[in-house]
Amino acid sequence: MCVLMKMKLNLCKIVDGCRLGTLTNLGKKGIQSMEIPGCLLYTKMGSAPHLTHDTLHNIQGVPVVAQIPLTTLADLQEVLQEYKEGIGKFIGMPESVSYCSLQDPAVCSPHGYNSMKAVSIWNNRGRKELTASKFMDIQKVIQPDWFQCLSDGDTISGDISRKKAKKSVDRSLWFLDECLQLQENCPELKQSLMIGVIEGGDVLEERLRSARETAKRPVAGFLLDAFQGNTMTKETKLELLTSVIAELPEDKPRLIHGIGKPDEVLECIKRGIDIFDSCFPYQVTERFCALSFNYDYQLNTETADIKEDGKTEVRKDDEKTNDETCSEAQEMTSFEIHLKEIKYVGFCLLKISAFCMGGS
């Protein structure tokens, strides 16, 4: 058996379901640590969107774990194989802990392309099918500190039947067993930690089976997958999370993807989720918005429509067209202001003018 449990979770207290503690011995050198609840540094191919490396290094409190979606790395397999020193050094972040997720949480992938033997990922070059063997070959050259195991998370398109949920669990457990066996025989991945994936859509019975069976395997942590999007009601999501987390051991971290809105994050923390991705600010930026937590702010109804559930939606003529971006990512939330409004355009121009005058 390869050594997979180098990382250690130290829980100091649990307050109203919220787990407070520290993950220690992170990275191949075992010198990094992070507090939980915490978040990952969302990246595109190892670069934080809209930030240069110099700017990123000048920001305090940057998450120690960088999330790098496999969708952006799959076509670099030959380059990384030639490079031989792993993804951390390749992207200029050798001190960060690298986490390779299967999909990009900010992007919706087409549905219906997974099979019993392969999972499809999508990037600018189209679809790429990954068997367990191909998947582990790519991880072998990436050499991440953590990586999400191959799994069938194609259960967020709505109208998922019990049969489809069962298939997603069966396939994911098969992929997990195959990947664990391949990892045992791969020296390059001896120090990489595999994150097991909990699937099952919105079928409680299958979610619980997935959690129980995955917890029996020697994984370093758990990813609760396919909770992003609007196909489940809020109540269903929270009930599933509560039930599933009760089946997981307390000494391993719990991750979730695609949950980034502040109110949703707090609800998940109450139910025992430890680690979140941070693609939400990127999605906000991509729709020309900024985060604002002034709850007295009244949104201009001429540029946005207020929905019955309290969320706001950018009008169609202001939306950015991007077929790859999730429909959910197109919706403004109540935490945002739209910078295309005239009053904000004028404010930005004044700030730019003041900056230029100060710079001269």
Buried (B, 14 or more C-beta within 10 A) or exposed (E): EBEBEBBBBEEEEEEEEBBBBBBBBBBBEEEBBBEBBBBBBBBBBBBBBEBEEEEBEEEEEBBBBBBBBBBBBBBBBEEBEEBEEBBBBBBEBBEBBBBBBBBBBBBBBEEEBBEEBBBBBBBEEEEBEBBBEBBBBBBBBBBBBBBBBBBBBBBBBEEBEEEBBBBBBBBBBBBBBBBBEBBEEBEBBEBBBBBBBBBBBBBBEBBBBBBEBBBEBBBBBBBBBBBBBEBBEEEEBBBBBEBBBEBBEEEBBBBBBBBBBEEBBEBBBBBBBBBBBBBBBBBBBBBBBBEEEEEEEEBBEEBBBBEEEEBBBBBEEBBEEEEEBBEBBBBBBBBBBBBBBEEBEEEEEEEEEEEEEEEE
